[in-house]
């Protein structure tokens, strides 16, 4: 857990993220953002619960957006419980950002925030699935474990592909640096040979040697 100068609190987890923190109100608030990463097509459910009420001297604003540029939810003057669900259009990081605007000068106010982020199989309503498909508890648990295993395999495949891509980039960079170094050496040697030849001809023309 780490607060950065620009007011971003970043967490990267695979499946589920839960936090409880106090967000002070300010007349010039900075956004506090929680970051998570999801794969393409994954279901994401964000649950936010806060204390206080509308009109208590502070305005809590929420925005959820991903690194691709999609905005999934924006809500002003948040109080109580909010549930946001969306399907990730692509593999990307997304931020859940909160800011607390102070409305009454000279007051020291804050909101207590409970934030829970679930994605993939953790975000699905398994009780509804059990009731709809009339599954036994053991069957539901096996389905949940199967989906969780598939997500882990997909994540490992993604990390493997990313490692291969980074490795190819690294090898390409090494080749370019090597070729550039060889070119620089050739140019320097050629320039040195030319200078030696020029100076020898010059001294001969002046009958110095």
C-alpha positions in Angstrom: 0.0 0.0 0.0 1.5 3.3 -1.0 0.3 6.9 -1.3 2.0 8.8 -4.1 2.5 12.6 -4.4 -0.3 12.9 -6.9 -2.8 11.2 -4.7 -3.1 7.8 -6.2 -3.3 4.7 -4.0 -2.5 1.7 -6.2 -3.2 -2.0 -5.7 -2.8 -4.7 -8.3 -4.4 -8.0 -7.4 -5.7 -10.9 -9.5 -9.2 -11.5 -8.3 -10.5 -9.5 -5.4 -9.6 -6.3 -3.5 -11.1 -4.9 -0.3 -10.3 -1.7 1.5 -11.5 0.4 4.4 -10.1 4.0 4.8 -11.1 7.5 5.8 -11.1 10.2 3.1 -10.7 13.8 4.6 -12.7 16.6 3.0 -10.9 19.5 1.4 -11.9 22.6 -0.6 -9.3 21.6 -3.2 -9.4 17.8 -3.0 -7.1 15.4 -4.8 -8.4 12.2 -6.2 -7.6 9.0 -4.4 -7.6 6.1 -6.9 -7.6 2.4 -6.4 -6.1 0.5 -9.3 -6.8 -3.0 -10.4 -6.2 -5.0 -13.6 -8.7 -7.2 -15.4 -8.6 -9.3 -18.5 -10.8 -8.8 -21.5 -14.4 -10.1 -21.0 -14.1 -10.3 -17.2 -17.0 -9.2 -15.1 -16.1 -6.5 -12.5 -18.2 -5.6 -9.5 -17.3 -2.5 -7.4 -19.1 -2.2 -4.1 -18.7 1.1 -2.2 -20.2 1.9 1.2 -19.8 5.2 3.0 -21.0 6.9 6.1 -22.5 10.4 6.3 -25.4 11.7 4.2 -26.1 14.1 1.4 -26.0 17.7 2.7 -23.6 17.0 5.7 -21.1 19.6 4.5 -19.1 17.4 2.2 -19.6 16.0 -1.3 -18.0 12.6 -2.2 -17.6 12.1 -5.9 -16.9 8.8 -7.7 -15.5 8.1 -11.2 -14.5 4.7 -12.6 -12.4 4.6 -15.7 -9.9 2.3 -17.4 -6.5 3.0 -19.0 -8.0 2.5 -22.5 -10.2 5.6 -22.0 -13.6 4.1 -21.1 -15.6 5.6 -18.3 -17.7 3.1 -16.6 -19.4 5.2 -13.9 -19.5 8.8 -12.6 -21.5 9.7 -9.6 -21.6 13.0 -7.6 -22.6 13.5 -4.0 -22.2 9.8 -3.1 -23.6 8.6 0.2 -24.6 5.2 1.5 -24.0 2.1 -0.8 -23.2 2.0 -4.5 -22.8 -1.0 -6.6 -21.2 -0.8 -10.1 -20.9 -3.8 -12.4 -19.3 -3.8 -15.9 -17.6 -6.1 -18.3 -14.1 -5.2 -19.2 -14.0 -4.5 -23.0 -10.2 -5.2 -23.1 -7.3 -6.3 -20.9 -6.5 -3.1 -19.1 -6.0 -1.5 -15.7 -8.9 0.5 -14.3 -9.1 3.1 -11.5 -11.8 3.6 -8.9 -11.3 7.3 -8.0 -12.9 9.2 -5.1 -12.6 12.8 -4.0 -14.2 14.5 -1.0 -15.2 18.2 -1.5 -15.5 20.3 1.6 -18.6 22.6 1.5 -18.3 24.3 4.9 -15.1 26.4 5.5 -13.3 25.9 8.8 -14.7 22.5 9.5 -12.7 19.3 9.7 -14.8 16.6 8.1 -14.1 13.1 6.5 -16.0 10.2 5.1 -15.3 6.6 6.1 -15.2 4.4 2.9 -15.4 0.7 2.5 -14.5 -0.5 -1.0 -14.6 -4.0 -2.4 -13.6 -4.9 -5.9 -14.4 -8.3 -7.3 -13.6 -9.6 -10.8 -14.1 -12.8 -12.7 -15.6 -15.7 -10.9 -15.5 -13.9 -7.6 -17.9 -11.3 -9.0 -20.6 -13.7 -10.2 -23.8 -14.2 -8.2 -23.4 -17.9 -7.5 -26.6 -18.1 -5.5 -28.6 -16.9 -8.5 -26.8 -19.4 -10.7 -27.6 -22.2 -8.3 -31.2 -21.2 -8.2 -31.5 -20.7 -11.9 -29.8 -23.9 -13.0 -30.9 -25.9 -10.0 -27.5 -27.0 -9.0 -26.4 -28.7 -5.9 -24.0 -26.9 -3.6 -21.1 -29.2 -4.6 -21.8 -28.6 -8.2 -21.8 -24.8 -7.7 -18.5 -25.0 -5.9 -17.0 -27.2 -8.6 -18.2 -24.6 -11.3 -16.7 -21.8 -9.3 -13.3 -23.6 -8.9 -13.3 -24.5 -12.6 -13.8 -20.8 -13.6 -11.2 -19.7 -11.1 -8.7 -22.2 -12.5 -9.5 -21.0 -16.1 -8.8 -17.4 -15.0 -5.5 -18.4 -13.5 -4.5 -20.2 -16.6 -5.5 -17.3 -18.8 -3.5 -14.9 -16.5 -0.4 -17.2 -16.7 -0.7 -17.3 -20.5 -1.0 -13.5 -20.6 2.1 -13.1 -18.4 4.0 -15.6 -20.6 3.0 -13.7 -23.8 4.0 -10.5 -22.2 7.4 -11.9 -21.1 8.0 -13.1 -24.6 7.2 -9.7 -26.0 9.5 -8.0 -23.6 12.2 -10.5 -24.3 11.9 -9.9 -28.0 12.0 -6.1 -27.4 15.1 -6.5 -25.2 16.9 -8.7 -27.8 16.0 -6.2 -30.6 17.4 -3.3 -28.5 20.6 -5.2 -27.7 21.1 -5.9 -31.5 20.6 -2.2 -32.3 23.0 -1.1 -29.6 25.6 -3.6 -30.7 25.3 -2.5 -34.4 25.5 1.1 -33.4 28.6 0.5 -31.3 30.3 -1.3 -34.2 29.3 1.6 -36.5 30.8 4.1 -34.1 34.0 2.1 -33.8 34.3 1.8 -37.6 33.8 5.6 -38.0 36.3 6.5 -35.3 38.9 4.1 -36.8 38.3 5.5 -40.3 38.5 9.1 -39.0 41.8 8.3 -37.1 43.3 6.7 -40.2 42.3 9.7 -42.4 43.8 12.1 -39.9 47.1 10.2 -39.7 47.3 10.0 -43.5 46.5 13.8 -43.8 49.1 14.8 -41.2 51.8 12.6 -42.9 51.1 14.1 -46.3 51.1 17.6 -44.7 54.4 17.1 -43.0 55.9 15.6 -46.2 54.7 18.7 -48.2 56.4 20.9 -45.6 59.5 18.8 -45.8 59.3 18.2 -42.1 59.6 14.5 -42.5 
